[in-house]
């Protein structure tokens, strides 16, 4: 009886399977197109919303109205995501070696999507084994001529000028209208940030040293005391101004960081922070974006005083590689991320000489799109005691301008 039932079941099962298959085939003309239409409508709605928001932003810019900080649901959602782990996964994915025949197609598709100039690429496309290799590509010699004016400070990267200007009282950099972050929080509490430049030239320098040591700025002063020639009394030089420039690198931009001037790099700090995106929308929705994100800060001295370059990591790979310190590793797995944890620090040449870097020389590589913040001193005069300082340094760019590495950010004149 069992055998008959089994035989009967086996006999009818193909029929049932064919019936089910036929039934599902009968539904395909309705279900599949319906799902496709729903997906297209959803994507179309999202695209239309983004276009509408972009249009509003452009209209606001044209009318001179700047959008203020407005945290949204997406910003709160990003805070819950393991962005560091996601970035490491994406990094391993983009590091996967592609078949040789596929490489030109993949790299051309990336270049077309993000407006990269393939005529500047140093090697044939099939020699870039992975998408990551193409992303951090070098350029043909002569593609980025360095401004030859000895009185020019050049852009360290390709990108868009997000913020630029002179630091005023409070030494704050504006992230968006109505919200700013402090330079000391960006560079670190132990930074030799030159507050002396904002004071009167007659202020006693020994008192300044004591105050700065009390505030924990041991690294710079350890270097300065070891080599007094690196530091001059403020009374022996004109009062210097404090300037900043924030440059955003898009996904299609050249992603190597070069030196803006001849200078000595004395100190490196690595802040292991979050990895939020750093695009324009993120700057308008996430507070303290650059302070929260993982970053590498280089501090040193050039002919006009203090110089700092902050390389800010971002979502995706989130990796920053230093050409002057190849062993440094960023975005490494951690048991717990503590925002109050002190940054990992290295002093170059403890005797005080530092690492000499020439104007236009490569200092770092971003493995995915990000931002660079420059903070530096430059020559300035004081018009009158009761009026704002009149700087001899002048920026050549303004907010919203596109710039390429090697082009002049600003110029100055000797007194």
Wavefront OBJ file of the C-alpha trace (Angstrom):
o trace
v 0.000 0.000 0.000
v 2.820 2.326 0.886
v 4.541 1.554 -2.371
v 1.407 2.303 -4.336
v 0.918 5.572 -2.512
v 4.489 6.484 -3.084
v 4.212 5.518 -6.699
v 1.006 7.480 -7.060
v 2.597 10.495 -5.357
v 5.634 10.311 -7.585
v 3.372 9.920 -10.522
v 1.309 12.982 -9.770
v 4.134 15.159 -8.374
v 5.520 16.122 -11.797
v 2.031 17.104 -12.823
v 1.632 19.280 -9.726
v 5.059 20.808 -10.276
v 4.225 21.586 -13.899
v 0.915 23.039 -12.799
v 2.552 25.262 -10.234
v 5.188 26.340 -12.747
v 2.484 27.074 -15.303
v 0.556 29.058 -12.706
v 3.614 31.112 -11.766
v 4.302 31.715 -15.419
v 0.810 32.958 -15.757
v 1.398 35.527 -13.040
v 4.739 36.812 -14.398
v 3.216 39.163 -16.978
v 1.504 40.972 -14.126
v 3.787 40.606 -11.083
v 7.205 41.283 -12.630
v 6.211 44.396 -14.607
v 4.318 45.634 -11.554
v 7.375 45.302 -9.315
v 9.534 46.900 -11.988
v 7.187 49.856 -12.357
v 7.040 50.283 -8.555
v 10.841 50.256 -8.331
v 11.179 52.775 -11.158
v 8.581 55.036 -9.544
v 10.341 54.838 -6.186
v 13.741 55.627 -7.700
v 12.173 58.386 -9.783
v 10.595 59.915 -6.673
v 13.916 59.830 -4.802
v 15.706 61.350 -7.783
v 13.052 64.041 -8.168
v 13.335 64.886 -4.469
v 17.105 65.166 -4.723
v 16.821 67.354 -7.835
v 14.295 69.546 -6.019
v 16.603 69.931 -3.015
v 19.590 70.660 -5.278
v 17.545 73.253 -7.140
v 16.609 74.952 -3.874
v 20.261 75.017 -2.852
v 21.306 76.550 -6.186
v 18.516 79.132 -5.986
v 19.602 80.025 -2.468
v 23.212 80.424 -3.610
v 22.228 82.607 -6.567
v 20.121 84.845 -4.329
v 22.957 85.136 -1.805
v 21.115 83.197 0.893
v 23.211 80.563 2.650
v 21.511 77.511 4.111
v 21.954 76.950 7.830
v 22.631 73.796 9.822
v 19.537 71.584 9.755
v 20.055 68.084 11.251
v 17.764 65.574 9.523
v 16.668 61.957 9.865
v 19.471 60.739 7.595
v 22.100 62.307 9.861
v 20.614 60.554 12.893
v 20.450 57.282 10.976
v 24.134 57.553 9.990
v 25.016 57.874 13.658
v 23.643 54.365 14.267
v 25.505 52.682 11.404
v 28.930 50.975 11.820
v 30.476 53.281 9.225
v 34.048 52.282 10.064
v 33.303 48.595 9.445
v 31.325 49.417 6.313
v 34.248 51.496 5.055
v 36.722 48.662 5.651
v 34.420 46.259 3.762
v 34.107 48.686 0.870
v 37.874 49.119 0.908
v 38.459 45.379 0.581
v 35.844 45.215 -2.183
v 37.395 48.004 -4.242
v 40.853 46.462 -3.709
v 39.759 43.261 -5.460
v 41.834 42.639 -8.573
v 39.776 42.899 -11.754
v 40.281 40.801 -14.902
v 42.531 42.640 -17.331
v 39.851 42.797 -20.023
v 37.346 44.337 -17.570
v 39.607 47.057 -16.150
v 39.250 49.668 -18.946
v 35.462 49.338 -18.888
v 35.230 49.648 -15.082
v 37.591 52.617 -14.884
v 35.923 54.426 -17.793
v 32.528 53.906 -16.144
v 33.871 55.434 -12.904
v 35.434 58.352 -14.796
v 32.208 58.994 -16.692
v 30.093 58.867 -13.516
v 32.319 61.260 -11.535
v 33.793 63.408 -14.342
v 37.418 62.298 -14.091
v 39.788 63.387 -16.854
v 41.239 60.224 -18.396
v 43.685 62.220 -20.524
v 45.687 62.986 -17.359
v 46.036 59.365 -16.221
v 49.690 58.318 -16.032
v 49.253 54.632 -17.021
v 47.069 52.672 -19.453
v 43.769 51.760 -17.803
v 44.426 48.013 -17.889
v 47.435 48.509 -15.602
v 45.259 49.626 -12.684
v 44.478 46.254 -11.117
v 41.588 47.463 -8.943
v 39.189 50.344 -8.608
v 41.172 51.547 -5.586
v 44.382 51.632 -7.629
v 42.636 53.759 -10.242
v 41.163 56.033 -7.605
v 44.579 56.915 -6.108
v 46.205 57.127 -9.555
v 49.146 59.363 -10.259
v 48.939 61.862 -13.125
v 51.087 62.434 -16.172
v 54.098 64.623 -15.554
v 53.181 68.257 -16.100
v 49.441 67.749 -15.502
v 49.604 69.855 -12.318
v 52.201 72.625 -12.757
v 53.137 74.269 -9.459
v 52.763 78.050 -9.330
v 56.321 79.365 -9.594
v 55.742 82.628 -7.706
v 57.903 82.396 -4.534
v 55.260 84.485 -2.766
v 52.379 82.104 -3.488
v 50.728 79.452 -1.347
v 49.310 76.728 -3.608
v 46.404 74.361 -3.269
v 47.470 70.974 -1.857
v 44.664 69.127 -3.690
v 42.108 69.213 -6.477
v 38.679 70.156 -5.163
v 36.058 72.768 -4.351
v 36.632 75.632 -1.924
v 34.095 75.170 0.885
v 35.310 77.874 3.268
v 38.157 80.373 3.112
v 39.161 83.447 5.080
v 40.960 84.973 8.028
v 40.364 83.663 11.529
v 38.770 86.273 13.721
v 38.092 86.446 17.439
v 37.393 83.097 19.006
v 39.511 81.287 16.355
v 36.475 79.492 14.945
v 35.993 78.071 11.462
v 32.471 78.256 10.090
v 31.093 74.882 9.007
v 27.802 76.342 7.809
v 25.963 79.565 8.512
v 25.180 79.736 12.212
v 27.490 76.922 13.282
v 31.270 76.874 13.724
v 33.904 74.626 15.286
v 37.086 75.612 17.079
v 40.473 75.246 15.446
v 41.922 73.708 18.625
v 39.287 70.949 18.580
v 40.203 70.159 14.981
v 43.978 70.152 15.494
v 44.018 68.791 19.055
v 44.315 70.301 22.518
v 48.084 69.758 22.456
v 48.507 71.752 19.284
v 50.869 74.689 19.097
v 48.117 76.850 17.698
v 49.581 80.352 17.473
v 47.282 82.395 19.654
v 50.184 84.810 20.098
v 49.423 86.124 16.611
v 46.130 87.529 17.830
v 47.795 89.388 20.695
v 49.825 92.558 20.856
v 53.413 92.286 19.677
v 54.607 93.708 22.978
v 53.141 90.845 25.057
v 55.801 89.015 27.011
v 56.792 85.804 25.184
v 57.925 83.994 28.342
v 54.436 84.353 29.816
v 52.967 82.938 26.601
v 55.246 79.906 26.880
v 54.148 79.283 30.453
v 50.450 79.565 29.565
v 50.785 77.240 26.598
v 52.696 74.665 28.649
v 49.974 74.809 31.301
v 47.391 74.095 28.582
v 49.218 70.919 27.599
v 50.977 72.024 24.429
v 54.046 70.015 25.367
v 54.887 68.627 21.943
v 55.643 71.867 20.157
v 57.400 73.401 23.122
v 59.535 70.289 23.516
v 60.656 70.887 19.944
v 60.965 74.656 20.352
v 63.021 74.464 23.529
v 65.279 71.854 21.928
v 65.865 74.116 18.966
v 65.245 77.805 19.781
v 66.025 78.827 16.210
v 62.631 77.452 15.141
v 60.817 80.130 17.090
v 61.190 83.884 17.044
v 59.957 86.450 19.507
v 56.743 88.089 18.385
v 58.312 91.481 18.981
v 60.981 90.779 16.330
v 58.455 90.201 13.542
v 55.344 91.942 12.215
v 52.074 90.738 13.671
v 50.941 87.748 11.656
v 47.398 86.899 10.660
v 45.703 83.533 10.969
v 44.057 82.088 7.864
v 42.182 78.946 6.918
v 40.962 77.172 3.806
v 38.630 74.145 3.571
v 38.766 72.140 0.316
v 36.383 69.287 -0.531
v 37.579 66.494 -2.831
v 34.871 64.921 -4.980
v 35.000 61.283 -6.078
v 36.292 62.258 -9.508
v 39.099 64.490 -8.247
v 42.806 63.714 -8.071
v 43.274 62.329 -4.543
v 46.890 62.933 -3.645
v 47.815 65.675 -1.162
v 50.829 67.892 -1.834
v 52.659 70.528 0.147
v 51.310 74.090 -0.284
v 54.682 75.699 0.571
v 58.235 74.892 1.603
v 58.011 73.986 5.284
v 59.247 71.746 8.093
v 56.779 69.127 9.356
v 57.402 68.764 13.084
v 54.456 66.792 14.400
v 51.801 64.299 13.318
v 48.567 63.474 15.134
v 46.131 60.698 14.242
v 42.577 61.053 15.566
v 40.637 57.780 15.318
v 37.119 59.148 14.971
v 33.961 58.424 13.025
v 33.648 58.222 9.253
v 30.668 60.343 8.266
v 30.345 61.482 4.656
v 31.833 64.942 4.065
v 29.793 66.160 1.089
v 27.858 69.419 1.112
v 24.707 67.862 2.526
v 26.682 66.326 5.397
v 28.183 69.722 6.285
v 24.637 71.093 6.574
v 23.226 68.243 8.674
v 26.011 66.897 10.951
v 27.420 69.054 13.733
v 31.203 69.148 14.238
v 31.597 67.010 11.125
v 35.352 67.484 10.690
v 36.022 67.258 14.428
v 34.047 63.997 14.731
v 35.659 62.274 11.748
v 38.916 60.351 11.685
v 41.766 62.586 10.579
v 45.506 63.021 10.341
v 46.993 66.402 11.274
v 50.462 67.587 10.281
v 51.870 70.620 12.104
v 55.024 72.566 11.431
v 56.594 75.834 10.498
v 57.147 77.774 7.295
v 58.781 81.129 6.619
v 55.760 83.070 7.879
v 55.148 81.013 11.020
v 52.700 78.225 11.813
v 51.357 75.725 9.253
v 48.911 72.821 9.699
v 47.267 70.436 7.242
v 44.322 68.347 8.454
v 43.388 65.428 6.184
v 39.812 64.404 7.048
v 38.662 60.825 6.444
v 35.208 59.975 5.096
v 32.762 57.127 4.521
v 33.831 54.390 2.088
v 37.443 53.347 2.530
v 38.224 56.065 5.075
v 41.954 55.419 4.761
v 44.656 58.094 4.750
v 48.182 57.127 3.765
v 51.120 59.403 4.560
v 53.902 59.505 1.994
v 56.266 60.797 4.694
v 55.250 58.009 7.124
v 54.234 54.891 5.151
v 53.794 52.749 8.287
v 50.846 54.791 9.578
v 47.546 52.875 9.399
v 44.137 54.538 9.705
v 40.603 53.102 10.097
v 41.774 50.061 12.018
v 39.311 47.856 13.982
v 38.756 48.998 17.550
v 36.927 47.506 20.504
v 35.352 50.811 21.428
v 35.556 54.327 20.069
v 36.028 56.908 22.773
v 35.642 60.488 21.595
v 37.680 61.759 24.550
v 40.625 59.474 23.811
v 43.871 61.301 23.114
v 45.177 61.117 19.537
v 48.176 59.001 18.647
v 51.099 61.382 18.177
v 54.541 61.307 16.616
v 57.239 63.968 16.742
v 59.453 64.034 13.665
v 63.123 64.547 14.431
v 62.905 65.199 18.214
v 65.950 67.460 18.078
v 63.700 70.022 16.418
v 64.664 70.038 12.753
v 61.561 68.204 11.523
v 61.015 66.840 8.020
v 61.737 69.300 5.246
v 59.004 69.241 2.582
v 59.186 71.245 -0.619
v 56.345 73.115 -2.275
v 54.382 70.705 -4.488
v 55.902 67.577 -2.939
v 53.481 64.722 -2.225
v 52.719 64.220 1.480
v 49.597 62.012 1.605
v 47.042 59.988 -0.342
v 43.283 59.700 0.238
v 41.892 56.263 -0.566
v 38.428 57.765 -1.033
v 36.877 61.234 -1.309
v 37.391 63.601 1.601
v 38.391 67.082 2.765
v 41.561 69.018 3.561
v 41.690 71.920 6.024
v 44.639 74.333 5.973
v 45.391 76.580 8.964
v 48.381 78.886 8.707
v 49.974 82.186 9.620
v 50.797 84.810 7.027
v 52.098 88.338 6.985
v 49.706 90.989 8.272
v 49.738 94.617 9.398
v 47.565 96.443 11.888
v 45.946 99.524 10.489
v 45.112 101.028 13.868
v 44.721 99.648 17.359
v 40.955 100.030 17.268
v 40.491 98.552 13.783
v 40.691 95.076 12.284
v 44.011 93.820 10.968
v 44.880 94.563 7.374
v 46.588 91.482 5.981
v 49.351 91.547 3.417
v 48.294 88.028 2.438
v 45.458 87.826 -0.102
v 43.494 84.785 -1.170
v 43.116 84.251 -4.931
v 39.995 82.100 -4.511
v 36.540 82.359 -2.996
v 33.951 79.975 -1.634
v 32.527 77.702 -4.322
v 35.520 77.968 -6.678
v 37.015 74.848 -8.249
v 40.776 74.593 -7.895
v 43.497 72.200 -8.959
v 46.580 71.150 -7.064
v 49.449 73.556 -7.685
v 47.279 76.586 -8.462
v 47.712 79.581 -6.163
v 45.353 79.803 -3.186
v 46.831 83.128 -2.163
v 49.802 85.476 -2.436
v 51.671 87.796 -0.094
v 54.183 90.621 -0.284
v 57.241 91.234 1.816
v 57.284 94.396 3.924
l 1 2 3 4 5 6 7 8 9 10 11 12 13 14 15 16 17 18 19 20 21 22 23 24 25 26 27 28 29 30 31 32 33 34 35 36 37 38 39 40 41 42 43 44 45 46 47 48 49 50 51 52 53 54 55 56 57 58 59 60 61 62 63 64 65 66 67 68 69 70 71 72 73 74 75 76 77 78 79 80 81 82 83 84 85 86 87 88 89 90 91 92 93 94 95 96 97 98 99 100 101 102 103 104 105 106 107 108 109 110 111 112 113 114 115 116 117 118 119 120 121 122 123 124 125 126 127 128 129 130 131 132 133 134 135 136 137 138 139 140 141 142 143 144 145 146 147 148 149 150 151 152 153 154 155 156 157 158 159 160 161 162 163 164 165 166 167 168 169 170 171 172 173 174 175 176 177 178 179 180 181 182 183 184 185 186 187 188 189 190 191 192 193 194 195 196 197 198 199 200 201 202 203 204 205 206 207 208 209 210 211 212 213 214 215 216 217 218 219 220 221 222 223 224 225 226 227 228 229 230 231 232 233 234 235 236 237 238 239 240 241 242 243 244 245 246 247 248 249 250 251 252 253 254 255 256 257 258 259 260 261 262 263 264 265 266 267 268 269 270 271 272 273 274 275 276 277 278 279 280 281 282 283 284 285 286 287 288 289 290 291 292 293 294 295 296 297 298 299 300 301 302 303 304 305 306 307 308 309 310 311 312 313 314 315 316 317 318 319 320 321 322 323 324 325 326 327 328 329 330 331 332 333 334 335 336 337 338 339 340 341 342 343 344 345 346 347 348 349 350 351 352 353 354 355 356 357 358 359 360 361 362 363 364 365 366 367 368 369 370 371 372 373 374 375 376 377 378 379 380 381 382 383 384 385 386 387 388 389 390 391 392 393 394 395 396 397 398 399 400 401 402 403 404 405 406 407 408 409 410 411 412 413 414 415
